[in-house]
Amino acid sequence: MPDSRLRLVRWETPTPSKYRALFKRVGERWMWFSRQIMPDDALQAIIGDVGIEVYAVVDPAGIEIGMLELDFRESATCEISFFGLIPELNGKGHGRWLMAQAQARAWRSGITRVWVHTCTLDHPSALSFYRAQGFTAFRRELETFADPRLTGHMPADSAPQIPVLSRR
């Protein structure tokens, strides 16, 4: 297990507002918005499901600076649904620690497959990072959605590295 000053804390019953606050802090740079626009009851149904485990990454001062969500709802499978640290921690080795924590929790009795979904909006090194952690690419898909900065679901200055394409 890589060494880290950080620790992982399980959130047994996170509220939608608490969950969304951390989700935004970690993912806004990478245009994570799916859980931001989801109705509270739909989000609570996911994060309150017994097959979902939500963890906060906490620094020595007790500040939540990352998140991990594991989805065990499919038999014999664990999806690393959300995995990330605040952008200020990128490139400092904490991702390797968090992935080691994720895999230690994911590979449990009865699990035969652990997988993670990434996309081109993610950190430019995400795919190579996941490969270095033992993952193998197995499928590509094309997904499209309206830019959440144009629909008002995210601030206009979110994810500045991703061009805004609008019809004007």
C-alpha positions as CSV (number, residue, x, y, z in Angstrom):
1,M,0.0,0.0,0.0
2,P,1.6,3.3,-1.0
3,D,2.1,5.7,1.9
4,S,0.0,8.8,2.3
5,R,-0.9,11.3,4.9
6,L,-4.5,11.0,3.7
7,R,-7.2,8.6,5.0
8,L,-10.3,7.1,3.6
9,V,-13.6,7.5,5.6
10,R,-16.7,5.5,4.7
11,W,-19.9,7.6,4.5
12,E,-22.6,5.2,5.6
13,T,-25.6,7.4,4.8
14,P,-24.5,10.5,3.0
15,T,-27.2,13.1,2.3
16,P,-27.6,14.3,-1.3
17,S,-26.4,17.8,-0.4
18,K,-23.2,16.5,1.4
19,Y,-22.5,14.1,-1.4
20,R,-23.0,16.8,-4.1
21,A,-20.7,19.2,-2.3
22,L,-17.8,16.8,-2.4
23,F,-18.7,15.6,-5.9
24,K,-18.6,19.2,-7.2
25,R,-15.3,20.0,-5.4
26,V,-13.6,16.9,-6.9
27,G,-15.3,16.7,-10.3
28,E,-16.2,20.2,-11.5
29,R,-12.9,20.6,-13.3
30,W,-13.6,17.4,-15.2
31,M,-17.2,18.3,-15.9
32,W,-18.8,15.8,-13.5
33,F,-22.4,16.9,-13.5
34,S,-24.5,13.8,-13.7
35,R,-25.1,13.6,-9.9
36,Q,-25.5,17.4,-9.7
37,I,-28.6,17.4,-11.9
38,M,-30.2,14.2,-10.6
39,P,-33.3,14.7,-8.4
40,D,-32.6,14.1,-4.7
41,D,-34.7,11.0,-4.5
42,A,-32.9,9.4,-7.4
43,L,-29.5,10.3,-6.0
44,Q,-30.5,9.0,-2.6
45,A,-31.7,5.7,-4.1
46,I,-28.2,5.2,-5.5
47,I,-26.0,6.4,-2.7
48,G,-28.3,4.8,-0.1
49,D,-28.3,1.4,-1.8
50,V,-26.6,-1.4,0.1
51,G,-24.6,-2.2,-3.0
52,I,-23.0,1.2,-3.1
53,E,-20.0,2.3,-0.9
54,V,-19.1,6.0,-0.7
55,Y,-15.9,7.2,0.8
56,A,-14.4,10.6,1.4
57,V,-10.6,11.2,1.2
58,V,-9.7,13.3,4.2
59,D,-6.5,15.2,4.8
60,P,-4.8,15.5,8.2
61,A,-6.9,18.6,9.1
62,G,-10.1,16.7,8.5
63,I,-10.9,18.4,5.2
64,E,-12.6,16.2,2.6
65,I,-10.4,16.5,-0.5
66,G,-11.4,13.4,-2.6
67,M,-13.9,10.7,-3.2
68,L,-14.3,7.1,-4.0
69,E,-17.5,5.3,-4.9
70,L,-17.7,1.6,-5.4
71,D,-20.7,-0.1,-7.0
72,F,-21.3,-3.8,-6.1
73,R,-24.9,-3.9,-7.4
74,E,-24.0,-6.2,-10.3
75,S,-23.2,-9.8,-9.3
76,A,-19.5,-10.6,-9.0
77,T,-18.6,-7.1,-10.2
78,C,-17.3,-3.9,-8.7
79,E,-17.4,-0.7,-10.7
80,I,-15.2,2.1,-9.4
81,S,-18.0,4.6,-10.2
82,F,-16.3,7.8,-9.1
83,F,-12.6,8.2,-8.2
84,G,-10.9,11.5,-7.7
85,L,-9.1,14.1,-5.7
86,I,-9.3,17.8,-5.8
87,P,-7.3,19.2,-8.8
88,E,-4.6,20.7,-6.5
89,L,-3.5,17.1,-5.6
90,N,-3.0,15.9,-9.1
91,G,0.5,14.6,-9.9
92,K,1.6,14.2,-6.2
93,G,1.2,10.4,-5.9
94,H,-2.0,10.4,-3.9
95,G,-3.9,8.9,-6.8
96,R,-1.8,5.7,-6.6
97,W,-2.6,5.5,-2.9
98,L,-6.3,6.1,-3.5
99,M,-6.4,3.4,-6.3
100,A,-4.6,0.9,-4.0
101,Q,-7.3,1.7,-1.4
102,A,-10.0,1.3,-4.0
103,Q,-8.7,-2.1,-5.2
104,A,-8.2,-3.4,-1.7
105,R,-11.9,-2.7,-1.0
106,A,-13.1,-3.8,-4.4
107,W,-11.4,-7.2,-4.7
108,R,-13.3,-9.1,-2.0
109,S,-14.8,-12.6,-1.9
110,G,-17.0,-13.3,-4.9
111,I,-15.7,-10.4,-7.0
112,T,-14.3,-11.6,-10.4
113,R,-14.2,-8.2,-12.2
114,V,-13.3,-4.7,-11.1
115,W,-13.6,-1.9,-13.7
116,V,-13.6,1.8,-14.0
117,H,-15.2,4.0,-16.7
118,T,-13.2,7.1,-17.9
119,C,-13.8,9.5,-20.7
120,T,-12.0,12.1,-22.8
121,L,-13.1,14.9,-20.5
122,D,-11.1,13.3,-17.6
123,H,-7.6,14.2,-16.7
124,P,-5.3,13.8,-19.8
125,S,-3.3,11.1,-17.9
126,A,-6.3,9.2,-16.6
127,L,-6.2,6.3,-19.1
128,S,-2.5,5.8,-18.8
129,F,-2.9,6.0,-15.0
130,Y,-5.5,3.3,-15.0
131,R,-3.4,1.1,-17.2
132,A,-0.4,1.5,-14.9
133,Q,-2.7,0.4,-12.0
134,G,-3.5,-2.9,-13.8
135,F,-6.6,-2.0,-15.8
136,T,-7.0,-2.9,-19.5
137,A,-9.2,-1.0,-21.9
138,F,-12.0,-3.3,-23.1
139,R,-14.5,-1.0,-24.9
140,R,-15.0,2.4,-26.4
141,E,-18.3,4.2,-26.7
142,L,-19.4,7.5,-28.1
143,E,-21.5,9.5,-25.7
144,T,-22.9,13.0,-26.3
145,F,-24.7,15.4,-24.0
146,A,-25.5,19.1,-23.9
147,D,-22.6,21.1,-22.4
148,P,-23.7,21.7,-18.8
149,R,-22.1,25.1,-18.8
150,L,-24.5,26.1,-21.6
151,T,-27.6,24.5,-20.0
152,G,-26.9,26.3,-16.7
153,H,-26.1,23.1,-14.7
154,M,-22.5,24.2,-14.2
155,P,-20.8,27.6,-14.0
156,A,-19.6,29.0,-17.3
157,D,-16.0,29.0,-16.1
158,S,-16.0,25.3,-15.1
159,A,-13.6,22.9,-16.9
160,P,-11.7,25.7,-18.6
161,Q,-9.5,23.2,-20.5
162,I,-12.5,21.9,-22.4
163,P,-13.7,24.2,-25.2
164,V,-17.3,25.5,-25.1
165,L,-19.0,24.7,-28.4
166,S,-22.3,26.5,-28.9
167,R,-24.5,27.3,-31.8
168,R,-24.7,31.0,-32.3
